[in-house]
Amino acid sequence: MVVYDLICRKKHRFEGWFPSAEGYEEQAARKEISCPVCGTAKVIKLLHACAIQTRTKREKEANRPERPKASRRPLTDVETKEMLLHIHHHIVENFEDVGPRFSEEARKISTGNVEERPIHGTATPEERDGLDEDGIPYLLLPKPKLDS
């Protein structure tokens, strides 16, 4: 599952959840992605500070398990929780936890003052507003309850 920040031609920003990067590309080519605010299908993917390529396409395809085609039915609560837990575990295992320094580190990565790397952490609403004003991309993700 991948999550992208998207924006429509009227500058409405929103998130899109897709089964894979290829799933996004396929849906975009068929004009199946539309803005939830105005309904336009003129939508583009925004750059994301945490989006880095770690393997070549050939390596990804060799290691990719067969997946069934995505269905259009809404996810159940259990499926949603499982997906959020999967995303949470992936982030914990593959992203550096910079804690409350997230805004500072994202800014350093954006300006090229430090090496680009996947990070996660926390930021206050004021810090997020500053990142927005400076055009520094980030993604807010819900943190699932890890008990039962």
SVG drawing of the C-alpha trace seen along z (x, -y; Angstrom):
<svg xmlns="http://www.w3.org/2000/svg" viewBox="-18 -30 43 45">
<polyline fill="none" stroke="black" stroke-width="0.4" points="0.0,0.0 1.3,-3.4 0.0,-6.9 0.6,-9.9 -0.1,-13.6 -2.1,-14.7 -3.3,-18.1 -5.9,-19.1 -5.7,-21.9 -7.7,-24.1 -5.0,-23.5 -7.1,-21.3 -4.6,-19.0 -5.6,-15.5 -4.3,-12.0 -4.6,-9.0 -4.1,-5.4 -3.1,-2.9 -2.2,0.8 1.2,-0.1 3.0,-2.8 1.9,-1.0 -1.7,-1.0 -1.5,-4.7 -0.1,-5.0 -2.8,-2.8 -5.6,-4.6 -4.2,-8.0 -3.9,-6.9 -7.6,-5.8 -8.6,-9.2 -10.0,-7.3 -8.5,-9.6 -10.6,-12.7 -10.5,-15.5 -12.9,-14.9 -13.6,-18.6 -14.3,-19.7 -14.5,-16.3 -11.9,-17.2 -9.8,-14.4 -6.9,-16.8 -4.8,-15.5 -1.0,-15.3 1.2,-13.6 3.2,-15.9 6.8,-15.3 7.3,-13.7 10.5,-14.1 10.3,-10.5 9.9,-9.1 13.2,-7.5 14.0,-4.7 15.8,-1.9 15.8,0.9 15.8,1.1 12.5,1.9 13.9,5.3 14.7,6.1 11.3,5.0 9.6,7.2 11.7,10.2 10.7,9.9 7.1,8.9 4.5,11.5 1.5,12.1 -1.4,9.8 -5.0,10.0 -6.5,7.1 -7.7,4.4 -11.4,4.3 -13.5,1.2 -15.4,2.2 -14.7,0.1 -12.3,1.6 -13.7,3.1 -12.6,1.7 -10.4,4.8 -8.8,4.4 -8.2,0.7 -6.5,1.4 -4.3,4.2 -3.3,1.8 -2.4,-1.0 -0.4,1.5 1.4,2.7 2.3,-0.9 3.3,-1.7 5.6,1.3 7.1,0.5 7.9,-3.1 9.4,-2.0 11.6,0.5 12.7,-1.6 12.6,-5.3 14.8,-7.1 12.9,-8.3 13.9,-12.0 11.2,-12.6 10.3,-16.2 13.1,-17.3 11.0,-16.3 10.4,-19.8 14.1,-20.7 15.4,-17.5 12.8,-17.8 14.0,-21.3 17.7,-20.2 16.8,-17.4 14.8,-19.8 17.6,-22.3 20.3,-19.7 22.2,-20.4 22.0,-16.7 21.8,-13.5 18.3,-12.6 16.9,-9.7 13.4,-8.5 12.5,-10.0 9.5,-10.1 8.7,-12.0 6.4,-14.6 5.7,-18.3 3.5,-20.8 0.7,-22.5 2.9,-25.6 5.9,-23.7 3.7,-22.0 2.4,-25.4 6.0,-26.5 6.8,-23.5 3.7,-24.2 4.7,-27.8 8.2,-26.8 6.8,-24.1 8.5,-21.3 6.4,-18.1 5.5,-15.7 2.7,-13.3 0.5,-13.1 -0.3,-9.5 -2.6,-8.2 -0.8,-6.2 -2.8,-3.0 -3.4,-1.8 -1.0,1.1 -3.0,2.8 -5.4,5.6"/>
</svg>
